[in-house]
Amino acid sequence: MPNYKLTYFKLRGRAETARYIFAYSGIEYEDNTIERSVWAHLKPTLTFKQLPILKVDEMELNQSTAIGRYLARETGLAGKDKFEQAQVDAIVDTINDFMNLFPWTERDETVKQKVTADILANNFPVLLDGLCKLLSDRTWFIGDSVTWADFHWAVCSITLTNLNVDILHNHPKLLALKERVEALPKIAAWIEQRPKTPL
Ligand SMILES: N[C@@H](CCC(=O)N[C@@H](CS)C(=O)NCC(=O)O)C(=O)O
């Protein structure tokens, strides 16, 4: 087993899905969370000047989705065959397209709130209806066991329900999926112990 070191800010953000994969699979890793003051020194040393980064022994991997996909393949959470894997990837990409719409770094609160409200009114229903259709009456999005697409949904929907606690009210199946992931004993243990952060 290689040595894994995941470097990110002290946030769930783009590292949390990888942390769920580590937690669920029980693989040891170093969860290297850095302070903003350290970031100023670290950033210039990085190939693409962004986090997260996963170090696998001496090799470095950037891009949160590539990190998630790699870890999922290593741990049997990527989908059972190549088509299932593509379906799982499509769900993760669809959720990411949506999450990337939000103006996370906007400093003007009025602009931030207006853009956020527009996204929730116009883009969110499309995402929820599509995910609901995909999930249908099954337990997990794809196949008959949990995949990292279910983890990714559970992680991103925390951020969404923090924007508005009732946001999944009309989509009980998607809320139930989030809760099903969070009830997996190893995920529940990680949630209990992780730092409490706004994002
Ligand atoms: N597509 C990249 C985006 C990475 C990214 O935007 N990272 C942000 C944090 S979420 C970052 O490093 N921001 C600090 C900076 O750019 O100075 C990924 O998914 O990993």
The ligand as a MOL file (V3000), in Angstrom:
LIG
                    3D

  0  0  0     0  0            999 V3000
M  V30 BEGIN CTAB
M  V30 COUNTS 20 19 0 0 0
M  V30 BEGIN ATOM
M  V30 1 N -10.5860 21.9990 -10.6920 0
M  V30 2 C -9.7290 22.0730 -9.5290 0
M  V30 3 C -9.9940 23.3960 -8.8440 0
M  V30 4 C -9.0440 23.5970 -7.6830 0
M  V30 5 C -9.3420 24.8770 -6.9480 0
M  V30 6 O -10.1070 25.7410 -7.4280 0
M  V30 7 N -8.7600 24.9870 -5.7600 0
M  V30 8 C -8.9860 26.1540 -4.9500 0
M  V30 9 C -9.5790 25.7530 -3.6030 0
M  V30 10 S -11.1610 24.9700 -3.7890 0
M  V30 11 C -7.6540 26.8080 -4.6360 0
M  V30 12 O -6.6150 26.1720 -4.6030 0
M  V30 13 N -7.7380 28.1170 -4.3470 0
M  V30 14 C -6.6210 28.8930 -3.8860 0
M  V30 15 C -5.9670 29.7010 -4.9350 0
M  V30 16 O -6.2680 29.5180 -6.1380 0
M  V30 17 O -5.1460 30.5380 -4.5540 0
M  V30 18 C -10.0140 20.8610 -8.6170 0
M  V30 19 O -11.1590 20.3690 -8.6430 0
M  V30 20 O -9.1210 20.4070 -7.9090 0
M  V30 END ATOM
M  V30 BEGIN BOND
M  V30 1 1 1 2
M  V30 2 1 2 3
M  V30 3 1 2 18
M  V30 4 1 3 4
M  V30 5 1 4 5
M  V30 6 2 5 6
M  V30 7 1 5 7
M  V30 8 1 7 8
M  V30 9 1 8 9
M  V30 10 1 8 11
M  V30 11 1 9 10
M  V30 12 2 11 12
M  V30 13 1 11 13
M  V30 14 1 13 14
M  V30 15 1 14 15
M  V30 16 2 15 16
M  V30 17 1 15 17
M  V30 18 2 18 19
M  V30 19 1 18 20
M  V30 END BOND
M  V30 END CTAB
M  END
